[in-house]
Amino acid sequence: MTQKINLLCNDSEQRSAIESQLGVQFAFAYSGEIASRPSSLDLSVPTLLDLNDLNDSDFSEVMKEAQHLVMNSDVIADFDDLRLSVWKRKVTSQLLGDEGRSAGLKSHPSFWALCASTNGPNTVSEFLNAIPADTGDSFMLLQHLKESFIKSLREILMKSTSMHVVASTRSEKIKPNTVYICPPSRTPRIADGRIYWDKKRVSKFSPCIDESLESLSNGLGHRLKAIVFTGMGNDCLKGCKAVSHAGGTVWAQSLETATMDSMPKCVIDAGIASEISDVSGLAKLVVAETA
């Protein structure tokens, strides 16, 4: 059953914008001006109170009456898509409370697979530098590289983020706010909340992004989010299709900003990249997702 809410908002344009954004998740028991609310208004359901154009007497009166209250102080009619996404997630989570958390709004953190090849270390470093260290999510770099470059890559990433950077083949519980580097000879596998590093089955790429994404999608399902950055070839296409099929998310770096564009191009051309942006834009989208 759809959760019912009250929307008390004096500005008709603002009220219309809020209704359009929340209409999928909620049914409005009442939506209108504060002073016009009926005496029979059901105050047992959560109430969203818009603070714009609100006088003190209206505010204090509603605060005394409503048992469940979420206050909105932003003019969302003029929001850009990114800010609107953050607002919608926060307000929805507040309105649904425990129900929203159990429904999966942020009940499980996301696991981000960062796929890259040519100039990947510099590109991913730029990306991680723009991500807060406390999102609660986990990240894994699937970067074509030689074994001898692991130590240097870890040092590069440690300079770009204050998250913990792990380069190991030891099995461990998935940790939030952590960046994992996939060893070239291994394929990551997730089971019971732990990361295992199986021996890689194919030999062409090291590590194999397709094989890694297929394995991760089996263990994570919709929680897996893959971002395809700069790189040559199409090692990622088959894996990204597996991610999408499992209900996960696939994003891609914009072609004009990639050092080598064939990796992001193959997923864009396949129609499975739901977001396409430069490195900075992708980082902002991650921040919006994790807010």
C-alpha positions as CSV (number, residue, x, y, z in Angstrom):
1,M,0.0,0.0,0.0
2,T,1.3,3.5,-0.9
3,Q,2.2,5.6,2.1
4,K,-0.2,8.6,2.6
5,I,1.2,12.0,3.5
6,N,0.0,15.5,4.0
7,L,1.6,18.4,2.1
8,L,1.2,21.8,3.6
9,C,2.5,24.4,1.2
10,N,1.3,28.0,0.6
11,D,3.0,28.4,-2.8
12,S,1.1,26.7,-5.6
13,E,4.1,26.4,-7.9
14,Q,6.2,24.9,-5.2
15,R,3.4,22.6,-4.1
16,S,3.0,21.4,-7.7
17,A,6.7,20.7,-8.0
18,I,6.8,18.7,-4.8
19,E,3.7,16.7,-5.8
20,S,5.3,15.8,-9.1
21,Q,8.5,14.6,-7.4
22,L,6.9,12.6,-4.6
23,G,3.8,11.4,-6.4
24,V,5.3,8.0,-7.3
25,Q,6.2,7.0,-3.7
26,F,3.3,8.7,-1.8
27,A,-0.4,9.3,-1.9
28,F,-1.4,12.8,-0.8
29,A,-4.1,12.6,1.9
30,Y,-4.1,16.4,1.7
31,S,-2.2,18.9,-0.4
32,G,-2.9,22.6,-0.1
33,E,-2.3,25.8,1.7
34,I,-1.8,25.7,5.5
35,A,-4.6,28.0,6.4
36,S,-7.0,26.2,4.1
37,R,-6.5,22.7,5.6
38,P,-9.7,21.1,6.7
39,S,-10.5,20.6,10.4
40,S,-10.8,16.9,9.7
41,L,-7.3,16.6,8.4
42,D,-5.8,13.3,9.3
43,L,-2.7,14.2,11.3
44,S,-1.8,10.6,12.1
45,V,0.0,10.4,8.7
46,P,3.4,12.1,8.1
47,T,3.2,15.7,7.2
48,L,5.5,17.5,4.8
49,L,5.6,21.2,5.8
50,D,7.1,23.7,3.3
51,L,8.8,26.5,5.2
52,N,8.9,29.0,2.2
53,D,6.5,31.9,2.6
54,L,5.4,30.7,6.0
55,N,4.6,33.0,8.9
56,D,5.4,32.3,12.6
57,S,1.8,31.7,13.7
58,D,1.2,29.1,10.9
59,F,4.4,27.4,11.7
60,S,3.8,27.1,15.5
61,E,0.2,26.0,15.0
62,V,1.1,23.1,12.7
63,M,4.0,22.1,14.8
64,K,1.7,21.6,17.8
65,E,-0.9,19.7,15.7
66,A,1.1,17.3,13.6
67,Q,2.7,14.3,15.2
68,H,5.0,13.3,12.3
69,L,6.6,16.3,10.5
70,V,9.2,16.7,7.8
71,M,10.2,20.3,7.1
72,N,11.3,21.4,3.6
73,S,13.1,24.8,3.3
74,D,14.2,24.5,-0.3
75,V,12.6,26.0,-3.4
76,I,12.7,22.8,-5.5
77,A,11.0,24.3,-8.5
78,D,14.3,25.7,-9.5
79,F,16.5,22.7,-8.5
80,D,18.8,21.2,-11.0
81,D,18.6,17.4,-11.5
82,L,21.5,16.7,-9.1
83,R,20.2,18.8,-6.2
84,L,16.7,17.5,-6.7
85,S,18.0,13.9,-6.5
86,V,19.6,14.6,-3.1
87,W,16.5,16.5,-1.8
88,K,14.1,13.7,-2.9
89,R,16.2,10.9,-1.3
90,K,16.5,12.8,2.0
91,V,12.8,13.8,2.2
92,T,11.6,10.3,1.2
93,S,13.8,8.7,3.7
94,Q,12.5,11.0,6.5
95,L,8.9,10.5,5.5
96,L,9.1,6.7,5.4
97,G,11.4,6.4,8.4
98,D,12.1,2.8,9.3
99,E,9.9,1.6,6.5
100,G,12.0,3.5,4.0
101,R,15.2,2.1,5.3
102,S,13.8,-1.5,5.2
103,A,12.6,-0.8,1.6
104,G,16.2,-0.3,0.6
105,L,16.6,3.5,0.3
106,K,20.0,3.0,2.0
107,S,19.5,-0.2,3.8
108,H,22.6,-1.6,2.0
109,P,25.5,0.5,0.8
110,S,26.5,0.4,-2.8
111,F,29.5,-1.3,-4.2
112,W,31.2,0.7,-7.1
113,A,33.3,-1.1,-9.7
114,L,35.6,1.4,-11.4
115,C,36.6,0.0,-14.7
116,A,39.6,1.5,-16.5
117,S,42.6,0.9,-18.8
118,T,44.6,3.5,-20.6
119,N,45.3,6.5,-18.3
120,G,43.0,4.9,-15.7
121,P,45.1,5.6,-12.7
122,N,45.1,9.4,-13.3
123,T,41.4,9.4,-14.2
124,V,40.3,7.3,-11.2
125,S,42.5,9.4,-8.9
126,E,40.7,12.5,-10.1
127,F,37.4,10.8,-9.5
128,L,38.2,9.6,-6.0
129,N,39.5,13.0,-5.1
130,A,36.0,14.4,-5.6
131,I,34.3,11.7,-3.5
132,P,33.8,12.2,0.3
133,A,35.6,9.7,2.5
134,D,32.4,8.9,4.5
135,T,29.8,7.8,2.0
136,G,29.5,4.4,3.6
137,D,30.0,2.7,0.2
138,S,32.8,0.5,-1.1
139,F,34.8,0.9,-4.3
140,M,36.9,-1.5,-6.4
141,L,39.3,-0.5,-9.2
142,L,39.3,-3.0,-12.1
143,Q,42.4,-1.6,-13.9
144,H,44.4,-3.4,-16.6
145,L,47.9,-3.5,-15.1
146,K,50.9,-5.6,-14.4
147,E,51.6,-7.1,-11.0
148,S,54.7,-4.9,-10.6
149,F,52.6,-1.8,-10.8
150,I,50.3,-2.7,-7.9
151,K,52.4,-0.9,-5.2
152,S,52.7,2.3,-7.3
153,L,49.0,2.3,-8.1
154,R,48.1,2.0,-4.4
155,E,50.4,4.9,-3.6
156,I,48.8,7.0,-6.4
157,L,45.3,6.3,-5.1
158,M,46.3,7.0,-1.4
159,K,47.3,10.5,-2.5
160,S,43.9,11.2,-4.0
161,T,41.6,9.9,-1.2
162,S,41.5,9.5,2.6
163,M,39.5,6.3,2.2
164,H,41.4,3.1,3.1
165,V,43.1,1.7,-0.1
166,V,43.6,-2.1,-0.1
167,A,45.8,-4.1,-2.4
168,S,45.7,-7.7,-1.1
169,T,44.6,-11.2,-2.1
170,R,43.4,-12.0,1.4
171,S,39.8,-12.7,2.0
172,E,38.0,-10.2,4.2
173,K,34.7,-8.7,5.1
174,I,33.6,-5.9,2.8
175,K,34.4,-2.6,4.5
176,P,32.7,0.7,3.9
177,N,34.7,3.8,2.8
178,T,37.3,1.5,1.3
179,V,38.9,1.3,-2.1
180,Y,40.0,-2.2,-3.2
181,I,42.5,-2.8,-6.1
182,C,41.8,-6.0,-8.0
183,P,45.1,-7.9,-8.4
184,P,45.9,-8.7,-12.1
185,S,45.8,-12.4,-11.7
186,R,42.6,-12.6,-9.7
187,T,38.8,-12.3,-10.1
188,P,36.8,-10.9,-7.1
189,R,33.9,-12.9,-5.7
190,I,31.4,-11.8,-3.1
191,A,29.8,-14.2,-0.8
192,D,28.3,-13.7,2.7
193,G,29.5,-10.1,2.8
194,R,33.1,-11.1,2.2
195,I,35.5,-10.6,-0.8
196,Y,37.3,-13.6,-2.1
197,W,40.0,-13.5,-4.8
198,D,39.7,-16.4,-7.1
199,K,42.3,-17.3,-9.8
200,K,41.5,-15.6,-13.1
201,R,40.0,-18.0,-15.6
202,V,40.8,-16.1,-18.9
203,S,44.3,-14.9,-19.9
204,K,43.8,-12.1,-22.4
205,F,43.3,-9.2,-19.9
206,S,44.7,-8.8,-16.5
207,P,42.6,-8.5,-14.5
208,C,39.7,-9.4,-16.8
209,I,37.0,-6.7,-16.3
210,D,34.2,-8.8,-17.9
211,E,35.0,-11.8,-15.7
212,S,35.2,-9.6,-12.6
213,L,31.9,-7.8,-13.3
214,E,30.1,-11.0,-14.0
215,S,31.4,-12.5,-10.7
216,L,30.5,-9.3,-8.7
217,S,27.0,-9.1,-10.1
218,N,26.3,-12.7,-9.0
219,G,27.1,-11.7,-5.4
220,L,25.8,-8.2,-5.3
221,G,22.9,-7.9,-7.7
222,H,21.3,-4.5,-7.7
223,R,23.9,-3.1,-5.2
224,L,26.6,-3.3,-7.9
225,K,27.2,0.0,-9.8
226,A,29.8,0.0,-12.6
227,I,31.5,3.1,-14.0
228,V,33.4,2.7,-17.2
229,F,36.3,5.2,-17.6
230,T,38.9,5.7,-20.2
231,G,40.3,2.6,-21.9
232,M,41.1,0.7,-25.2
233,G,39.1,-2.3,-26.3
234,N,35.8,-3.7,-25.1
235,D,36.7,-5.7,-22.0
236,C,33.8,-4.4,-19.9
237,L,30.9,-4.8,-22.3
238,K,30.0,-8.3,-21.5
239,G,30.4,-7.7,-17.8
240,C,28.3,-4.4,-17.9
241,K,25.5,-6.4,-19.6
242,A,25.6,-8.8,-16.7
243,V,25.5,-5.9,-14.2
244,S,22.5,-4.4,-16.0
245,H,20.7,-7.8,-16.2
246,A,21.2,-8.3,-12.4
247,G,19.5,-4.9,-11.7
248,G,22.7,-3.0,-11.2
249,T,23.7,0.4,-12.6
250,V,26.2,1.2,-15.4
251,W,27.6,4.7,-16.0
252,A,30.2,5.8,-18.5
253,Q,32.7,8.6,-18.9
254,S,31.9,11.0,-21.8
255,L,33.8,10.1,-25.0
256,E,35.2,13.6,-25.5
257,T,36.9,13.6,-22.0
258,A,38.3,10.0,-22.2
259,T,42.0,9.5,-23.1
260,M,40.9,6.4,-25.0
261,D,37.2,6.2,-25.7
262,S,36.6,2.7,-26.9
263,M,35.7,1.2,-23.5
264,P,33.1,3.8,-22.5
265,K,31.9,3.9,-26.2
266,C,31.1,0.2,-26.3
267,V,28.7,0.4,-23.3
268,I,27.2,3.7,-24.5
269,D,26.6,2.2,-28.0
270,A,25.0,-0.8,-26.4
271,G,22.5,1.4,-24.6
272,I,23.2,0.2,-21.1
273,A,24.9,3.4,-19.7
274,S,22.2,5.2,-17.8
275,E,24.5,8.2,-17.1
276,I,27.2,9.7,-19.2
277,S,29.4,12.5,-18.0
278,D,33.0,13.7,-17.4
279,V,34.9,12.6,-14.3
280,S,33.7,15.5,-12.2
281,G,30.1,15.0,-13.2
282,L,30.3,11.3,-12.4
283,A,31.7,12.1,-9.0
284,K,28.8,14.5,-8.3
285,L,26.3,11.8,-9.3
286,V,27.9,9.4,-6.9
287,V,27.7,12.0,-4.1
288,A,24.0,12.4,-4.9
289,E,23.4,8.7,-4.8
290,T,25.1,8.3,-1.4
291,A,23.5,11.4,0.2
